[in-house]
Amino acid sequence: MLRFDDLQLFVRAADLGSLSAAARGMDLSPAVASAALKRIEAQLGARLLARSTRSLRLTAEGEGFLEYARTALASLEEGRQILARGQEQPGGIIQLSAPSDFGRNVLLPWLDDLQQQYPDLSVRLLLGDRIADLFRQPVDLALRYGEPEDSSLVALPVSPENRRVLCASPAYLASHGRPRQVEQLAQHNCLLFMLGGRVHEHWRFSDGRRELGLTVRGDRFSDDADVVRRWAVAGMGIAYKSWLDVANDVTAGRLEVVMPHLAGERTPLNLLCGHRAQLSKSVKVLHERVRKGCTELSKDYPGV
């Protein structure tokens, strides 16, 4: 593979008509410059410069290759400038993975706001509840609930105090009654979420003094959290959901919080990336917009 600095040396030598002058301009010794030129000629299988102790000129092959070398260097410089601008002004492409329910029903309008404010910013959004592998999948960032299992990831807190809440539609509660104690959930149809083939059927709570828990049952299971929320809105049963996912439904009256005196499990939301070098201006404004939106939703959290 041709080296960037070797191409630079060749173009400078051609422009100056002197390999030694090109070497001085790049702070290279004559021996290093000569080795670099030999290396690029060997890789191309052609002699680019005819040189003697006093003169240097382009060969026919060198004249043909020179414009390609100039174009390649100009393209690389343009790319470098674009990256540099992206560090100063939000722009470029963000490849983001997000949970299905939060992504579809909460995040989308926030991303619209962000892209309206920063027209040079492009977003590639992948929705799903499986944990994204930031080192293997085509994503740069991931919004994920829960504490990060991989300690090598950089985690930017978005909503560290977010919790789960019990919720159901007004129609379901009117038809089946409103449970007042955890034990009464055994008498209700509970809408269950699966992740990695495991059904989350043991629901835990705190009343401020002790931990409470119950293994629940239901006739509906899904590995898509948005489906579970839709079932709840449709009056199919009681769901145990992240507050961020259902806050808008509760505000609009589509869902009601059940047993608000109990604190559900903590479900912190974090923005994850593989390395701090990825924390560009674009990532920072994304993080701030999502954090701000989650803070607004959290103000109406009904728990203890």
N, C-alpha and C positions, 0 to 999 in steps of 0.2 A: 504494500500500500504506500502511495506517495505521501511524503511528509509535508506538512504545511510550511515549515521553515525552509525546506529544500526548494519548494516552489517559489517562495519569496526570494531566495538567493538567486535562482535562475533568472527571474524577471528583472531583478535589480541589476544583475550582471549584464543582461541584454540591453537594458536602458542606459547604463553607464559605459558600456563597452569595455568594462574592466572587472575581472573577478576580484582582484585585490581591493578595488574601491568599494565594491558591493560588500565584501567581507568587513571592511572597516565600518561601513554604515550599519552593519548588524552586530558589530562588536565581536567578530569572529576572527580567529587566527587564519592565515593563508592556508595552513595545512587542513584545518577543519572545513574551510570553504571548498577546497579542492576535493576532499573526501565526500562532501555533500553532493557536489556536482557529479562525481563519479557514481555515486549511489543512485541518483535519479536517472542518469543515462543507462545504468545497468538495469534498473527496473523497467524502463521503457524499451530497452533493446535498441537504442538509437543514439547517435552522437548529436548533441544539441549545439555545442559551441566548439568551433575550431580555434585553438589558442596556442600561442607561442609565448616566449618570455616577454615579448614587447607588444603583442596585439591579441585581440579577441574578436571574433565575428560569429554570427549565427550561421549554422549550416542550413541547408534546405529543410531538413527535418526540424531543426530548432525554430525556423521561421513559422512552420506550420503549427508547431505545438505552442508557440508563445501566446497566441490569442486565447487558446483553451486555458492556459495557465492563468492569464489575466482574468478571464471570466470566472474561473474557479475561486480565485482569491477575492474577487469582488463579491461573489455570492456568499462566501464565508464571512466576509466583513459585514455584509448586510444582515446576515443571521445574527452575528454578534451584537450589532446595534439594536436589533429587535429585542433580543434577550435583555440587553441593558436597559432599554426603555421599559420593558416589562417589570423590571425591578423598581423602577421609579414611578411608573404610571400603570394602573391596572389595565391589563390587556392580555392577548394570547389565549391559549386554550387551557381550561381547567377540566380534568377528567375526574368526575366525582361519583362515588357510590353512596347510596342512601337507603335507609329502610323503606319498604314499600309504602306503608301507610303514611308515615311522616313525609316521605318524598312527594307522593301524589297530592296529599290534601293539606299540607302545611308549607313545605319548602318551595313548591313551584312559584307561587306569587312573589316570594322573596327573591328568587333568582330573576324573575322578570324585572323587578325593581332594580336589581343590581345591574343587569345588562342594559336597562334604559339609562341608568346613570353613567355607565362605562360602556359605550358602544363597541369598543375594541375588544371587549371580553367575550369569549365564546365558551360555552359549557357543554360538555358531553356527560349526560346524566345516566347512570346505570342504577336501576331500582331492583331491590331484592333484599330478603332478610338473612340470607346466608352471609357469613363473615367473609369480606373481600380480602384476598391475599394481595397486599400492596406490592409484593415483589414478583408476582407471577401474572396477575390479571392486568388488563390495560386501564388501570386507574391510578391517579396520583394521590387522591384523598378519599377518605371514607368517613361518613357520619355513622356512628354506631352507638347503640345503647349498651350500658354496662361498663365495668372496668376493663381496660385493655388486657388481654391475656398475654400479649407479646410485649415484654418490657423494652424491646429494642425500638418500638414505634414511638414517635413523638405524638403526644396527646394534648390537644388544645381544648380545655373545658368549654362547653357550650351551655349546658344546663346541669350543673353538678348536683343540684338538690331535687331533680325531677323524681317523681314517684309514680307508682301504679295506683289506679283507682278502680273500684268496682262501679260498673255503670250498666244501665239498661234503659230501654225506651219507655216513655210514659205509658204506652199501650201495654207493654209486657207487664209492668208493675201493676197497672189497673186490673189486668186479667189474672195474674198469678200472685199478687201480694208483694209487699216490700219486706225483705228480710231485715231483721233488727239485730241479729246475732250471727256470728260466723257459722255456728252449727246449723243454722237454718238454710245455708247455701246447699246443703245436702238435699233439700226438697225442691231445688230449682234446676233448670236446664242451663248448664254452664258452657259457654262457648270457648273452645280450647285451641291454643296455638301450638304448633309443632315447629321445632328447629333442630336440624340435623337428625331427623327421625325420632326425636324425643318429644313426647307430649308433656307440656307444662300444665300438669294437673294438680300440683300441690301449691295452693295459694297461701301466702303468709302475710301477716299483718302485725301491727303493734298498737296497743291501746294506751301507750305512754308508760305503762308499768310492767307489762309482760308481752312476750311474743305469742301470737296465736297462729294456728295453721290448720288447714283442712285439705284433704284430697277430694276433689270435686269430680262430678260426672256430667256428661252432656252427650248430645247426639250429633254434634258438628265439630269437626277438626279441620284446621287448615294450616299450611306452612306459609301462608301469606297473611300478614297482620292486617292488611286493608280489608280482606275478606271477613275476618273476625269482627272488625268494626262495623262493616256493612250489615252483617247478621244482627248485631246488637241494635243498630238503627232500625232495622226491619222488624224488630220485636221478637226475635227468635230465642232470646235468652239473656243471661247476664255475662258480661265480659269483664276481664281483668286487664286493663290497658294502661299504657303510659299516658299520663295526664296530657302531655304535649299532643298526642295523637287525637284525643277526644275533646280537648278544651273548646274548640269551635263548635262541636256538636252540642256540648253542654250549654254554652252561651246561647245557641240558637234554639234550645229546647228540644232538640232531637234525641238527646240522651239526658238522663239524670244520674247524679252520683248516689250510690247506695252506701249506707253506713259511713258517712263522711267523718264520723268521730274516730274512725280507725285510720292509721297511717299505713299505706301500702308499702311494698318493697321499694327501696331506692333503685332508680333506673337512670343513672347519670348519662347524659348525651355528650359525646366527645367528637371532635374533628381529628382524625388520625392521618398522619403522613409518615413516610419512611425515614426522612432525614430533615434536619433543621435547614439544610440548604434549599429545601423546597418552599420555605416560608417567604415567598415573594409578596409583592404589594397586592397582587390579585388574590392570593390566598388569605392575606390579612384582612382585606375588605370583605371577602366572603365570610370569614370567621366572625367578624364584627357584626355583619348583617344578620346572620343566623343567631348569634348570641343575643342580639338586641330583640329579635322577634320572639325568642324563647323566654326572655325576661318578661316581655309583655304578657305572654300567655300564662306564665307562672304566677302573675299577680292574682289571678282568680282561682288559684288552687284551693280547693275546699277542705283539705285535710287539717289535722291537728297541728 
